[in-house]
């Protein structure tokens, strides 16, 4: 979550859902496009993979 924010990709928050730590996205801006959400998902997966690779 912090990397997404630090890299200027998105400002999201986190929460606990059913006992699991999760990322939470609130879409309030009427200018949000599907492409913005595609970028968020792509970059979340990329950063997650980088973190997993670093721990291996």
C-alpha positions as CSV (number, residue, x, y, z in Angstrom):
1,X,0.0,0.0,0.0
2,X,2.8,2.4,0.9
3,X,4.6,1.7,-2.3
4,X,1.5,2.5,-4.4
5,X,1.3,5.8,-2.5
6,X,5.0,6.6,-2.7
7,X,5.2,5.9,-6.4
8,X,2.2,8.2,-7.0
9,X,0.1,5.4,-8.5
10,X,-2.9,5.6,-6.1
11,X,-3.9,6.6,-2.6
12,X,-5.7,3.6,-1.1
13,X,-6.3,2.5,2.4
14,X,-6.4,-0.8,4.2
15,X,-8.8,-2.7,6.5
16,X,-9.4,-6.1,8.0
17,X,-12.1,-8.1,6.3
18,X,-13.0,-11.5,7.7
19,X,-9.8,-11.5,9.7
20,X,-7.6,-10.8,6.7
21,X,-5.6,-7.7,5.9
22,X,-6.9,-6.2,2.7
23,X,-6.4,-3.1,0.5
24,X,-9.4,-0.9,0.1
25,X,-10.2,1.4,-2.8
26,X,-12.8,4.2,-2.5
27,X,-13.7,5.6,-5.9
28,X,-15.3,9.0,-5.4
29,X,-13.9,11.1,-8.3
30,X,-16.3,11.3,-11.3
31,X,-13.2,11.5,-13.5
32,X,-11.9,8.0,-12.6
33,X,-11.6,5.9,-15.7
34,X,-11.5,2.1,-16.2
35,X,-7.9,2.6,-17.3
36,X,-7.0,4.1,-13.9
37,X,-8.3,0.9,-12.3
38,X,-6.4,-1.2,-14.7
39,X,-3.2,0.6,-13.8
40,X,-4.0,0.1,-10.1
41,X,-4.5,-3.6,-10.4
42,X,-1.4,-4.0,-12.7
43,X,0.8,-2.1,-10.4
44,X,-0.5,-3.8,-7.3
45,X,0.4,-7.2,-8.8
46,X,3.8,-5.9,-9.9
47,X,4.7,-4.6,-6.5
48,X,3.4,-7.7,-4.8
49,X,5.5,-9.9,-7.1
50,X,8.6,-7.8,-6.4
51,X,8.0,-8.1,-2.7
52,X,7.5,-11.9,-3.0
53,X,10.7,-12.2,-5.1
54,X,12.7,-10.2,-2.5
55,X,11.6,-12.7,0.2
56,X,12.5,-15.8,-1.8
